[in-house]
């Protein structure tokens, strides 16, 4: 928390506001805004399945990655922009819709630097991000985009636990790529996340983020690699259920490919073995490149949250 700047974040009242509600086939979509730090507001969509009983439902946070238009791709806004429609097809990006159709109440936020929260330098391109601009301003203050994102998701957890339609004991988190980054850190640092799915984001730092040094700066935390590799962060999720899904042709895996992923899974497996919960860590390798798969991930979330 110190390395990411998380420890310097400032809490405040959430002040939630529901600003919009629309009906879709099988679910309703709300737009909600909360305050995560003083003067800093996070908009997100809530997808609510039709036919809810009076009993609270399990909830899943579904953070997005890059080239998503923020929450737009995750909630399937294909009709709003042809670029969003294309990125949904390319990355199977509408996993928020997939999850609500599986029976979850799904929370799809805009991370800082994306969607409605783009910095001025990125505006004009819905798929562009502002991570580098934010990190350049954050580093001198001892903060990082990584810490900001984890903080915001934990404030979203605070909000979820106030909703009577959500079961506060059954909250999961699942995301692709930069959404996997957010899932990794948010789940490692807050045990209220009871089950996690990290897609396209678990590999050794050296090959995937130091050798491949042109990746987005949101991946970089000063001094982190002196202390931990990515598998060490994933180990903090133990003994809670964690599924990692990896495309066997994902170029972000690094020069050694799947072995760079296996090396980190083995680190996390050590923690699950010590906890006596080895079956609660699952690694799924699918045939494909960098995208959300979900074939085993959604049943995994259903098994552990429903």
Secondary structure by P-SEA (a helix, b strand, c coil): ccccccccccccccccccccccccccbbbbbbbbbccccbbbbbbbbbbccccccbbbbbbbbbcccccccccccccccccaaaaaaaaacccaaaaaaaaaccbbbbbbcccccccccccccccccccaaaaaaaaaaaacccaaaaaaaaaaaaaaaaaacccccccbbbbbbccaaaaaaaaaaaccccccbbbbcccccccccccccccccccccccccccccccaaaaaaaacccbbbbbbccccccccccaaaaaaaaaaaaaaaaaaacccccbbbbbccccccccccaaaaaaaaccc
